[in-house]
Amino acid sequence: MVLPSRRKIRQEINIWRQAALPGIIVLFVVIIARLTGLLQVFEWTALDALLRFRSAEPTDDKVVIIGINEQDIRSIGRYPIPDNEIASLIKKIQNYQPTVIGIDIVRDIPIQPGHEELIKIFQQYKNIIGIEKVLPPDEILPPPQLPPEQIAFSDIVADKDGKYRRYLLWTKNPKNENEGKYSLALRLSQKYLSTKGIDIENGKDDRETIRFANTELPRFLSNSGGYVGENDTGIKTLINFHSGSQPFLLLSLNDIKTGNFNTKIIQEKIVLIGVTAISITDFVNTSATVKPKISGQIYGVEFQAHATSQIINAVLNNRPMLKVWSERYEYLWIIFWGLISIMIGRLTQAVWKNLLAVVVTVFCLSSIAYLLLLSGYWIPLAPSLLILVINGLGLSAFAFYEHDKAQKHKTDERQYTIEYTFTVIHNGPLQTLANTLRQIRTQDIPNEQLILQLEKLNYEIRAIGEYLRLETLTQDESLRLGSGVKIDLKRPIHELFYEVYTSTLARNDLEYFNNINIKVRTFDPIEDHYLSLENKQELCLFLEEALCNVGKHAKGVKRIEAIGKQEHNLYTLMIKDNGCGLTSSYENKSTKQLRNTAKNLGGYFKRESLNSKGTICEISWNLGSNRKRN
C-alpha cells in the first residue's frame, strides 16, 4: 500500500480549504434553519412518511373499538345517542368480561331517555372510565356519577400544521395546581396493567416521567427531535402509531346488539366506545397511518386506541416507543452527512457519477433512518437530506469542479510558460552562445564583436528573467494592456506611466498615432505609500484610455503631450494633443470610465477642446486624501 506524500496531503487540504467553503456554508445555514424552527414541518413530514411506510403489524388484540357509525345513528333515529342506548351497550359488553371500558363520548349532562339507568350502570361497574376536557377554552365536565379514579381527560394537542403526533398523558388540574389529571389512554393502561400486577410509578432515569415496571414512557421535551421550542408542560409522549390497514378490531353498536361477533375478542380486553360516523366531526388529522377511512384523518376514538396500545405493548411486549437523541448527537449527525455531501462533490464531479452517488447516499441515509425508527429512534432525516441534495447534486460538486478547472488552467499556463521559455532560450541565448563559441574556437572574432555578443547574451537572459517574473505575478499584482504588454503594478507609478505611454503609442491599430511628429512625456514620481495596487491599475488604465482616444479620434494630430506633475500634494496627469478637438458634447462610455477613475481617487476630471486646436484630458487629485490602506 502506497501512502500519499506530505505534498499531496497538503495539496488536498488546500483544495478542501478553498472549494469546500460553499458546502460548509450550506451546512451551517441548514443548522441555523433547524435551530430557528424553519425545518419543523419537513421533519414532521419525514416522520409521518417513515411511520406510514413500515410493514404492517398484526392487529392488536388487546384493544377493541366499539364504533357508533352512521347506520347505528339511523337505527336509533337521533344524535346525541340517548343514555339508555349507552347503558344498554355497556351492560351487554360487561357480560363478555372486558378488563376495562373507556367511554370516549361526552356525558356531562343527561340525554334522555335512560339517564337513571345510565347512572345505575356507572355506580354498578368499577371498570368504566368516563371522559372530561380540562384544557381551556373547551372545558367539559365528566359524568357526575363517576368517582375521580374512573375519570380521564380526552384532550389532545395538535402540532402547528394541524396534525397530531404527540399525546398528553398527564397534566395539572387547571383549577387545582396540587391535583393531577390522567389522560384516557393512561387511565385505561393503568387499569389494564394493574390486573397483570404492574402499577404506575415515577421514572427512575427520568423522575419527571411515568413508569410501568421497567418501562419508562419517553417524555416529550420542547426540542425533542424535529420540534423547536414547543410547549412541554405536563407529561407528553410521541405517538408510535400501530402500523397496518387494520390496527384494531372494530365493532359497531349494531354488532353488540345482535351478538354478530366472536364474544371472546372482548374478554379481558380494553374496550373503547366512541363515534365513527362521518357526519359527526370527531376526527384527528394524521399522515402516519395507512388507508384511513377519510384521507389524512382517523377517528378520535381510534387515536385514543393508538395511544393506549403503544403503552400496553411497550410494557408487555417490548414494542418500542418513539425516542430521540440528545441535541448534541442530532447536530453531530447532521454535520456528518454534511461532510459526506461535500466528499461526494469532491470525489464525483462527472454529472452521472455525482447523481448516482447522491441517489445511493440518500437511499442509505433513508434506510438507516427507517431501521432506527423500527427500533424506536427518530433521527434528523429532513436536514440531512436537504444538505445532501444541495451540496451533493450542486453546490459542492460545482465548487470542486471550478477549483479543479482553475487549477488545471494554472497548470496549463505554467506548462505553456515552461515550453515558451524553453523555446525562447533555445532560439535566443543558446543560439547566441553557440555562435559565439564557434567563432572563439575558430579564433575568427574580434574582441569588440565578442563583447557585443556577450552583451546581447546578457540582455536576452535578463529578458527571459523579466518574462518569468511577470508570469508569476497574481491577477491583482499585474495588468495586461491593450497592446498585449503585461506590467508589474508593484513598480513605481512613474515607471508604469512610461511603459503604458511607450507601448500604447507603438500600437499599429490606432491610425492617428502614425501622424505624430512631436512626443512630449514626463512623469513626476509619486511615493508608493500614496497609492494602492488598485489605484495604480486605475491610473494606468486612465492613461491608456486617454492615449487611445487620441489615436482613434484626434484627426490631424501632429503633437502629443503626456505629463504627470506634482505640486505640493496635488498631482495632475494630463494628456494633450493638437488634433481636431472634441466633435460632440455626448459623454460616451470611455469618458464615463475616465470620470469614474477620478471619482474613485477623490479627485477631479476634465476633458475639453482647446481654444487653439486639440483636446486636453486631465485628472488631478490630492495625494494626502488618497493614502492607501495598509
C-alpha positions as CSV (number, residue, x, y, z in Angstrom):
1,M,0.0,0.0,0.0
2,V,1.4,3.4,-1.1
3,L,0.8,6.2,1.3
4,P,0.2,9.7,-0.1
5,S,3.1,12.0,0.2
6,R,3.0,15.0,2.5
7,R,2.9,17.3,-0.5
8,K,-0.2,15.6,-1.8
9,I,-1.8,15.7,1.6
10,R,-1.1,19.5,1.8
11,Q,-2.5,19.9,-1.7
12,E,-5.7,18.1,-0.8
13,I,-6.1,20.1,2.4
14,N,-5.6,23.3,0.4
15,I,-8.3,22.2,-2.1
16,W,-10.7,21.4,0.7
17,R,-10.0,24.7,2.4
18,Q,-10.9,26.6,-0.7
19,A,-13.6,24.6,-2.5
20,A,-15.4,23.1,0.5
21,L,-16.4,26.6,1.8
22,P,-19.7,26.8,-0.1
23,G,-20.7,23.3,1.2
24,I,-19.8,24.3,4.8
25,I,-21.8,27.5,4.4
26,V,-24.8,25.4,3.3
27,L,-24.3,23.1,6.3
28,F,-24.4,26.0,8.8
29,V,-27.4,27.6,7.0
30,V,-29.3,24.4,7.4
31,I,-28.3,24.1,11.0
32,I,-29.4,27.6,11.7
33,A,-32.7,27.0,9.9
34,R,-33.3,24.0,12.1
35,L,-32.4,25.9,15.3
36,T,-35.0,28.5,14.3
37,G,-37.7,26.0,13.6
38,L,-37.9,26.6,9.8
39,L,-37.4,22.8,9.1
40,Q,-40.1,21.6,11.6
41,V,-42.7,20.8,9.0
42,F,-40.2,19.0,6.8
43,E,-39.1,16.9,9.7
44,W,-42.6,16.1,10.8
45,T,-43.5,15.1,7.2
46,A,-40.4,12.8,7.1
47,L,-41.5,11.2,10.4
48,D,-45.1,10.6,9.1
49,A,-43.7,9.1,5.9
50,L,-41.4,6.6,7.8
51,L,-44.2,5.6,10.1
52,R,-46.6,5.1,7.1
53,F,-44.1,3.0,5.1
54,R,-43.4,0.5,7.8
55,S,-44.5,-3.1,7.2
56,A,-47.9,-4.0,8.7
57,E,-48.1,-5.2,12.3
58,P,-50.7,-7.8,13.3
59,T,-53.9,-6.4,14.6
60,D,-53.6,-5.6,18.3
61,D,-56.0,-8.0,20.1
62,K,-55.7,-6.2,23.4
63,V,-57.7,-3.1,22.3
64,V,-61.2,-3.3,20.8
65,I,-63.1,-0.3,19.4
66,I,-66.9,-0.2,19.5
67,G,-67.7,2.5,17.0
68,I,-71.2,4.1,16.7
69,N,-71.4,4.5,13.0
70,E,-73.9,6.1,10.6
71,Q,-76.1,3.0,10.4
72,D,-76.3,2.9,14.2
73,I,-77.4,6.5,14.4
74,R,-80.1,5.9,11.7
75,S,-81.4,2.9,13.5
76,I,-81.6,4.9,16.8
77,G,-83.1,7.8,14.9
78,R,-81.3,10.6,16.7
79,Y,-78.0,12.1,17.9
80,P,-76.6,12.5,20.5
81,I,-77.1,8.9,21.4
82,P,-79.5,8.8,24.4
83,D,-78.4,7.5,27.8
84,N,-80.5,4.3,27.6
85,E,-78.6,3.2,24.5
86,I,-75.3,3.8,26.1
87,A,-76.4,2.0,29.3
88,S,-77.6,-1.0,27.3
89,L,-74.4,-1.1,25.3
90,I,-72.2,-1.1,28.5
91,K,-74.3,-3.7,30.1
92,K,-74.0,-6.1,27.2
93,I,-70.3,-5.5,26.9
94,Q,-69.9,-6.3,30.6
95,N,-71.4,-9.7,30.0
96,Y,-68.3,-10.6,28.0
97,Q,-66.0,-9.7,30.9
98,P,-63.7,-6.9,29.5
99,T,-60.9,-5.7,31.7
100,V,-61.8,-2.0,31.3
101,I,-64.2,0.1,29.3
102,G,-63.3,3.6,28.1
103,I,-66.3,5.8,27.0
104,D,-64.9,8.4,24.6
105,I,-68.3,10.1,24.5
106,V,-69.1,13.3,26.5
107,R,-71.7,12.6,29.1
108,D,-71.7,15.7,31.3
109,I,-75.5,16.3,31.0
110,P,-78.4,13.9,30.8
111,I,-79.5,12.7,27.3
112,Q,-83.0,11.3,27.9
113,P,-84.4,8.8,28.0
114,G,-82.5,6.4,30.2
115,H,-80.4,8.8,32.3
116,E,-81.3,7.0,35.6
117,E,-80.4,3.7,34.0
118,L,-77.0,5.0,33.0
119,I,-76.4,6.3,36.5
120,K,-77.0,2.8,37.9
121,I,-74.6,1.3,35.3
122,F,-71.9,3.8,36.4
123,Q,-72.4,3.0,40.0
124,Q,-72.5,-0.7,39.5
125,Y,-69.3,-1.2,37.5
126,K,-65.8,0.0,38.6
127,N,-64.1,-0.8,35.3
128,I,-65.7,2.1,33.5
129,I,-63.7,5.2,32.5
130,G,-65.6,8.4,31.5
131,I,-64.1,11.4,30.0
132,E,-63.8,15.1,30.6
133,K,-62.0,18.0,28.9
134,V,-59.7,20.0,31.1
135,L,-57.7,22.3,28.8
136,P,-59.1,25.8,28.2
137,P,-61.0,27.1,26.5
138,D,-63.2,23.9,25.9
139,E,-63.5,22.5,29.4
140,I,-66.3,19.9,29.7
141,L,-67.2,18.3,33.0
142,P,-67.1,14.5,33.5
143,P,-70.2,12.3,34.2
144,P,-71.1,13.5,37.7
145,Q,-71.8,10.0,39.0
146,L,-68.2,8.6,38.4
147,P,-65.5,8.9,41.1
148,P,-62.2,10.6,40.3
149,E,-60.3,7.3,39.7
150,Q,-62.8,6.5,36.9
151,I,-62.4,9.8,35.1
152,A,-59.8,10.8,32.4
153,F,-59.4,13.7,30.1
154,S,-59.6,13.2,26.3
155,D,-57.8,16.5,25.4
156,I,-55.2,16.1,22.6
157,V,-52.6,18.6,21.4
158,A,-52.0,19.4,17.7
159,D,-48.8,20.5,16.0
160,K,-48.6,23.7,14.1
161,D,-49.5,22.0,10.9
162,G,-52.8,20.8,12.4
163,K,-51.6,17.2,12.7
164,Y,-51.3,15.0,15.8
165,R,-48.0,13.3,16.7
166,R,-47.9,13.8,20.4
167,Y,-50.1,12.6,23.2
168,L,-50.7,14.4,26.6
169,L,-50.5,11.7,29.3
170,W,-50.8,13.8,32.4
171,T,-51.4,17.4,33.3
172,K,-52.1,19.5,36.3
173,N,-55.6,20.4,37.0
174,P,-56.1,24.0,35.8
175,K,-58.4,24.6,38.7
176,N,-56.2,23.0,41.4
177,E,-52.4,23.0,40.8
178,N,-51.9,20.3,43.5
179,E,-54.1,17.8,41.6
180,G,-53.0,15.8,38.6
181,K,-55.2,14.6,35.8
182,Y,-54.8,11.4,33.8
183,S,-55.5,11.0,30.1
184,L,-57.9,8.4,28.8
185,A,-55.1,6.2,27.3
186,L,-53.0,6.4,30.6
187,R,-56.1,5.6,32.8
188,L,-57.0,2.6,30.6
189,S,-53.4,1.4,30.5
190,Q,-53.2,1.8,34.3
191,K,-56.4,-0.3,34.9
192,Y,-55.4,-2.9,32.4
193,L,-51.8,-3.4,33.6
194,S,-52.9,-3.4,37.3
195,T,-54.6,-6.7,36.5
196,K,-51.2,-8.0,35.5
197,G,-49.7,-6.9,38.8
198,I,-48.0,-3.9,37.2
199,D,-48.5,-0.5,38.9
200,I,-47.9,3.0,37.7
201,E,-44.8,4.7,39.2
202,N,-42.4,7.6,38.7
203,G,-39.5,7.0,36.4
204,K,-36.0,6.1,37.5
205,D,-33.8,7.6,34.8
206,D,-36.2,10.5,34.3
207,R,-38.0,11.3,37.6
208,E,-40.5,13.5,35.7
209,T,-42.0,10.8,33.6
210,I,-44.2,7.7,34.1
211,R,-43.0,4.1,34.6
212,F,-44.7,0.7,34.4
213,A,-42.4,-2.0,35.8
214,N,-39.1,-1.4,33.9
215,T,-40.7,0.6,31.1
216,E,-40.4,4.3,31.3
217,L,-42.6,6.3,28.9
218,P,-40.2,8.7,26.9
219,R,-41.1,12.2,27.9
220,F,-41.5,14.8,25.2
221,L,-39.3,17.9,25.6
222,S,-39.6,21.3,23.9
223,N,-36.8,20.5,21.4
224,S,-37.4,16.8,21.0
225,G,-36.5,15.5,17.5
226,G,-37.6,17.9,14.9
227,Y,-39.5,20.2,17.3
228,V,-38.2,23.6,18.3
229,G,-39.5,25.5,21.3
230,E,-42.7,23.6,21.6
231,N,-44.8,23.6,24.8
232,D,-43.8,20.7,27.0
233,T,-46.0,21.3,30.1
234,G,-47.4,18.2,31.6
235,I,-46.2,14.8,30.5
236,K,-46.4,14.2,26.8
237,T,-45.0,11.4,24.6
238,L,-44.6,10.9,20.9
239,I,-47.2,8.5,19.3
240,N,-45.7,5.4,17.7
241,F,-48.8,4.6,15.6
242,H,-49.7,0.9,15.2
243,S,-49.0,0.1,11.5
244,G,-51.2,-1.8,9.1
245,S,-54.5,-1.2,7.4
246,Q,-56.4,-2.8,10.4
247,P,-54.6,-1.8,13.6
248,F,-57.6,-2.7,15.9
249,L,-60.7,-4.8,15.9
250,L,-63.7,-2.6,15.1
251,L,-67.2,-3.5,16.0
252,S,-70.4,-1.4,15.7
253,L,-73.2,-0.8,18.1
254,N,-75.4,-3.0,16.0
255,D,-72.8,-5.8,16.2
256,I,-73.1,-5.7,20.0
257,K,-76.9,-5.6,19.9
258,T,-77.2,-8.6,17.6
259,G,-74.3,-10.5,19.0
260,N,-72.8,-10.8,15.5
261,F,-69.2,-11.3,16.6
262,N,-66.9,-13.7,18.5
263,T,-67.5,-12.8,22.1
264,K,-64.0,-13.9,23.1
265,I,-62.4,-10.9,21.4
266,I,-63.8,-8.7,24.2
267,Q,-62.9,-10.9,27.2
268,E,-60.1,-9.4,29.3
269,K,-59.5,-6.7,26.8
270,I,-59.6,-2.9,26.7
271,V,-62.8,-1.7,25.1
272,L,-63.1,1.8,23.7
273,I,-66.5,3.2,22.9
274,G,-66.6,6.1,20.5
275,V,-68.2,7.7,17.5
276,T,-67.1,6.5,14.0
277,A,-69.8,8.3,12.0
278,I,-68.6,10.6,9.2
279,S,-71.3,13.1,9.9
280,I,-70.0,13.6,13.5
281,T,-66.8,15.5,13.2
282,D,-64.7,13.6,15.7
283,F,-61.6,13.3,13.6
284,V,-57.8,13.6,14.2
285,N,-55.5,14.7,11.4
286,T,-52.5,12.5,10.7
287,S,-50.5,11.3,7.8
288,A,-48.7,8.5,9.7
289,T,-51.3,5.7,9.2
290,V,-52.2,3.5,6.2
291,K,-55.5,3.6,4.4
292,P,-57.6,5.7,6.7
293,K,-61.4,5.9,6.2
294,I,-61.0,9.6,5.3
295,S,-57.8,10.8,3.7
296,G,-55.4,12.3,6.2
297,Q,-57.8,11.6,9.2
298,I,-58.6,8.9,11.7
299,Y,-61.5,8.7,14.2
300,G,-60.9,10.4,17.6
301,V,-61.6,7.1,19.3
302,E,-59.0,5.4,17.1
303,F,-56.4,7.9,18.1
304,Q,-57.1,7.1,21.7
305,A,-56.7,3.4,20.8
306,H,-53.2,4.0,19.3
307,A,-52.1,5.9,22.4
308,T,-53.4,3.1,24.7
309,S,-52.0,0.4,22.5
310,Q,-48.4,1.8,22.4
311,I,-48.3,1.9,26.2
312,I,-49.6,-1.6,26.8
313,N,-47.4,-3.2,24.2
314,A,-44.3,-1.3,25.3
315,V,-44.8,-2.7,28.8
316,L,-45.9,-6.2,27.9
317,N,-44.2,-6.9,24.5
318,N,-41.2,-4.5,24.5
319,R,-42.7,-2.7,21.5
320,P,-40.6,0.4,21.1
321,M,-42.0,3.8,21.9
322,L,-40.5,6.8,20.0
323,K,-37.4,8.3,21.5
324,V,-35.0,10.9,20.2
325,W,-31.2,11.5,20.5
326,S,-29.8,14.4,22.6
327,E,-29.5,17.6,20.6
328,R,-25.7,17.2,20.6
329,Y,-25.8,13.9,18.8
330,E,-28.5,15.1,16.4
331,Y,-26.3,18.0,15.3
332,L,-23.3,15.8,15.1
333,W,-25.3,13.5,12.8
334,I,-26.3,16.4,10.6
335,I,-22.7,17.6,10.4
336,F,-21.6,14.1,9.5
337,W,-23.9,14.0,6.5
338,G,-23.0,17.5,5.6
339,L,-19.3,16.4,5.3
340,I,-20.4,13.3,3.3
341,S,-22.2,15.5,0.8
342,I,-19.1,17.6,0.4
343,M,-17.0,14.5,-0.1
344,I,-19.4,13.4,-2.8
345,G,-18.8,16.7,-4.6
346,R,-15.0,16.2,-4.3
347,L,-14.9,12.6,-5.5
348,T,-17.6,12.6,-8.2
349,Q,-17.5,15.6,-10.5
350,A,-18.9,13.9,-13.5
351,V,-22.7,14.6,-13.7
352,W,-23.9,11.0,-13.9
353,K,-21.4,9.8,-11.2
354,N,-22.5,12.6,-9.0
355,L,-26.2,11.8,-9.5
356,L,-25.6,8.1,-8.8
357,A,-23.6,8.8,-5.7
358,V,-26.2,11.1,-4.3
359,V,-29.0,8.6,-5.0
360,V,-27.1,5.8,-3.3
361,T,-26.3,8.0,-0.3
362,V,-29.9,9.2,0.0
363,F,-31.1,5.6,-0.1
364,C,-28.5,4.7,2.6
365,L,-29.5,7.6,4.8
366,S,-33.2,6.9,4.4
367,S,-32.6,3.2,5.2
368,I,-30.7,4.0,8.3
369,A,-33.4,6.4,9.5
370,Y,-36.1,3.7,8.7
371,L,-34.2,1.0,10.6
372,L,-33.6,3.2,13.6
373,L,-37.3,4.2,13.6
374,L,-38.2,0.5,13.8
375,S,-36.1,0.3,16.9
376,G,-37.8,3.4,18.3
377,Y,-35.4,6.2,17.4
378,W,-36.5,9.3,15.4
379,I,-33.4,10.9,14.0
380,P,-33.0,14.0,11.9
381,L,-33.7,12.9,8.3
382,A,-35.0,16.0,6.6
383,P,-32.0,18.3,7.3
384,S,-29.5,15.6,6.3
385,L,-31.4,15.0,3.0
386,L,-31.6,18.7,2.3
387,I,-27.8,19.1,2.7
388,L,-27.2,16.1,0.6
389,V,-29.3,17.3,-2.3
390,I,-28.0,20.9,-2.2
391,N,-24.3,20.0,-1.7
392,G,-24.1,16.6,-3.4
393,L,-26.1,17.5,-6.5
394,G,-25.0,21.1,-6.9
395,L,-23.0,23.5,-4.8
396,S,-20.1,21.4,-3.6
397,A,-19.7,19.5,-6.8
398,F,-19.7,22.8,-8.7
399,A,-17.2,24.4,-6.3
400,F,-14.7,21.5,-6.6
401,Y,-15.2,21.4,-10.3
402,E,-14.5,25.1,-10.7
403,H,-11.5,24.8,-8.3
404,D,-10.0,21.9,-10.3
405,K,-10.8,23.7,-13.6
406,A,-8.9,26.7,-12.2
407,Q,-6.0,24.5,-11.1
408,K,-5.9,22.8,-14.5
409,H,-5.9,26.3,-16.1
410,K,-3.0,27.3,-13.9
411,T,-1.2,24.1,-14.7
412,D,-1.7,24.6,-18.4
413,E,-0.5,28.2,-18.1
414,R,2.6,27.0,-16.2
415,Q,3.3,24.3,-18.8
416,Y,2.9,26.9,-21.6
417,T,5.3,29.3,-19.8
418,I,7.8,26.5,-19.4
419,E,7.6,25.5,-23.1
420,Y,7.6,29.1,-24.2
421,T,10.6,29.8,-22.0
422,F,12.5,26.8,-23.4
423,T,11.7,27.9,-26.9
424,V,12.9,31.5,-26.2
425,I,16.1,30.2,-24.5
426,H,16.7,27.8,-27.4
427,N,16.1,30.4,-30.1
428,G,17.8,33.3,-28.3
429,P,20.6,32.9,-25.7
430,L,21.6,29.3,-26.7
431,Q,21.9,30.3,-30.4
432,T,23.9,33.4,-29.4
433,L,26.1,31.3,-27.1
434,A,26.6,28.6,-29.7
435,N,27.6,31.2,-32.4
436,T,30.0,32.9,-30.0
437,L,31.6,29.6,-29.0
438,R,32.0,28.6,-32.7
439,Q,33.7,31.9,-33.5
440,I,36.0,31.7,-30.5
441,R,37.1,28.1,-31.5
442,T,38.0,29.3,-35.0
443,Q,39.7,32.4,-33.5
444,D,37.7,34.4,-36.0
445,I,36.1,37.0,-33.8
446,P,37.5,40.4,-32.8
447,N,37.3,41.5,-29.1
448,E,34.8,44.2,-29.9
449,Q,32.4,41.8,-31.6
450,L,32.9,39.3,-28.7
451,I,31.9,42.0,-26.2
452,L,28.8,42.8,-28.3
453,Q,27.9,39.1,-28.5
454,L,28.2,38.7,-24.7
455,E,26.2,41.9,-24.1
456,K,23.5,40.5,-26.4
457,L,23.5,37.3,-24.4
458,N,23.3,39.2,-21.2
459,Y,20.2,41.1,-22.5
460,E,18.5,38.0,-23.7
461,I,18.9,36.2,-20.4
462,R,17.7,39.2,-18.5
463,A,14.7,39.5,-20.8
464,I,13.8,35.9,-20.1
465,G,14.1,36.5,-16.3
466,E,11.8,39.6,-16.6
467,Y,9.2,37.5,-18.6
468,L,9.2,34.8,-15.9
469,R,8.9,37.4,-13.2
470,L,5.8,38.9,-14.8
471,E,4.3,35.4,-15.3
472,T,4.5,34.7,-11.6
473,L,2.5,37.8,-10.7
474,T,-1.0,37.4,-9.4
475,Q,-4.0,39.0,-11.2
476,D,-4.1,41.8,-8.6
477,E,-0.4,42.5,-9.0
478,S,-0.3,42.8,-12.8
479,L,-2.1,44.5,-15.6
480,R,-2.3,43.4,-19.3
481,L,-2.6,46.4,-21.6
482,G,-4.4,46.6,-24.9
483,S,-1.1,46.3,-26.6
484,G,-0.6,42.9,-25.1
485,V,2.2,44.1,-22.7
486,K,1.9,42.9,-19.1
487,I,3.1,45.3,-16.5
488,D,4.1,44.8,-12.9
489,L,1.9,47.0,-10.7
490,K,4.4,46.8,-7.8
491,R,6.8,49.0,-9.7
492,P,6.9,52.8,-9.1
493,I,4.0,54.6,-10.8
494,H,6.1,56.9,-13.0
495,E,7.8,53.8,-14.5
496,L,4.4,52.3,-15.2
497,F,3.3,55.6,-16.9
498,Y,6.4,55.4,-19.2
499,E,5.7,51.8,-20.1
500,V,2.0,52.5,-20.7
501,Y,2.9,55.5,-22.8
502,T,5.5,53.7,-24.9
503,S,3.6,50.5,-25.5
504,T,0.3,52.3,-26.4
505,L,1.9,54.8,-28.9
506,A,3.6,51.8,-30.6
507,R,0.2,50.2,-31.4
508,N,-0.4,49.9,-35.2
509,D,-4.2,49.5,-34.9
510,L,-4.7,53.2,-33.9
511,E,-4.3,55.1,-37.2
512,Y,-3.6,58.7,-36.0
513,F,-0.5,57.7,-34.0
514,N,1.3,57.3,-37.3
515,N,1.0,61.1,-38.0
516,I,2.5,62.3,-34.7
517,N,5.9,64.0,-35.1
518,I,6.4,65.5,-31.7
519,K,6.1,63.4,-28.5
520,V,6.5,65.0,-25.1
521,R,6.4,62.9,-22.0
522,T,7.4,63.5,-18.4
523,F,6.1,61.9,-15.2
524,D,7.0,63.0,-11.7
525,P,7.3,60.1,-9.3
526,I,4.8,59.5,-6.5
527,E,5.8,58.0,-3.2
528,D,4.5,54.4,-3.2
529,H,2.6,54.7,0.1
530,Y,0.1,57.1,-1.5
531,L,-1.2,54.5,-4.0
532,S,-2.6,51.0,-3.7
533,L,-2.3,48.4,-6.4
534,E,-5.9,49.2,-7.3
535,N,-5.1,52.9,-7.6
536,K,-2.1,52.1,-9.9
537,Q,-4.2,49.9,-12.1
538,E,-6.9,52.6,-12.4
539,L,-4.3,55.3,-13.3
540,C,-2.6,53.1,-15.9
541,L,-5.9,52.3,-17.5
542,F,-6.8,56.0,-17.4
543,L,-3.6,56.9,-19.2
544,E,-4.0,54.1,-21.7
545,E,-7.7,55.1,-22.4
546,A,-6.8,58.8,-22.9
547,L,-3.9,58.0,-25.3
548,C,-6.1,55.5,-27.2
549,N,-8.8,58.3,-27.6
550,V,-6.1,60.4,-29.3
551,G,-5.1,57.5,-31.6
552,K,-8.8,56.8,-32.5
553,H,-10.4,60.3,-32.7
554,A,-7.7,63.1,-33.0
555,K,-7.7,63.6,-36.7
556,G,-4.8,65.7,-37.9
557,V,-2.8,65.3,-34.7
558,K,0.9,66.1,-35.0
559,R,1.9,66.6,-31.4
560,I,1.0,64.8,-28.1
561,E,2.0,65.6,-24.5
562,A,1.6,63.2,-21.6
563,I,2.7,64.9,-18.4
564,G,2.4,63.9,-14.7
565,K,3.2,66.7,-12.4
566,Q,3.2,67.1,-8.6
567,E,2.7,70.5,-7.0
568,H,2.7,70.2,-3.2
569,N,0.2,67.4,-2.5
570,L,-1.7,67.8,-5.8
571,Y,-0.8,65.5,-8.6
572,T,-2.1,66.1,-12.1
573,L,-2.0,63.7,-15.0
574,M,-2.6,65.4,-18.3
575,I,-2.8,64.2,-21.9
576,K,-2.9,67.0,-24.5
577,D,-3.0,66.8,-28.3
578,N,-3.3,69.3,-31.2
579,G,-5.8,67.2,-33.2
580,C,-9.3,68.2,-34.3
581,G,-10.7,68.6,-30.8
582,L,-14.0,67.2,-29.5
583,T,-16.6,66.8,-32.2
584,S,-19.5,66.1,-29.8
585,S,-20.6,67.0,-26.3
586,Y,-22.1,63.5,-25.8
587,E,-20.4,61.7,-23.0
588,N,-19.6,58.2,-24.2
589,K,-18.7,55.1,-22.3
590,S,-14.9,55.9,-22.5
591,T,-15.4,59.4,-20.9
592,K,-17.6,57.9,-18.2
593,Q,-14.9,55.4,-17.3
594,L,-12.3,58.2,-17.0
595,R,-14.7,60.2,-14.8
596,N,-15.2,57.2,-12.6
597,T,-11.5,56.8,-12.1
598,A,-11.3,60.4,-10.9
599,K,-14.2,59.8,-8.6
600,N,-12.6,56.7,-7.1
601,L,-9.4,58.7,-6.4
602,G,-11.4,61.5,-4.8
603,G,-10.2,63.9,-7.5
604,Y,-11.4,65.9,-10.5
605,F,-11.7,65.1,-14.2
606,K,-11.6,67.4,-17.1
607,R,-11.9,66.8,-20.8
608,E,-12.4,69.6,-23.2
609,S,-11.4,71.1,-26.5
610,L,-8.6,73.8,-26.5
611,N,-9.3,77.3,-27.9
612,S,-6.5,77.0,-30.4
613,K,-6.7,73.4,-31.6
614,G,-6.8,70.0,-29.9
615,T,-8.1,68.3,-26.7
616,I,-6.9,68.2,-23.1
617,C,-7.8,65.2,-20.9
618,E,-6.8,65.7,-17.3
619,I,-7.2,64.1,-13.9
620,S,-6.0,65.7,-10.6
621,W,-6.2,64.5,-7.0
622,N,-4.8,65.2,-3.6
623,L,-2.3,62.6,-2.6
624,G,-2.8,63.1,1.1
625,S,-6.5,62.2,0.8
626,N,-5.8,59.0,-1.1
627,R,-3.2,57.4,1.2
628,K,-3.5,53.7,0.7
629,R,-4.7,51.4,3.5
630,N,-2.1,49.0,4.9
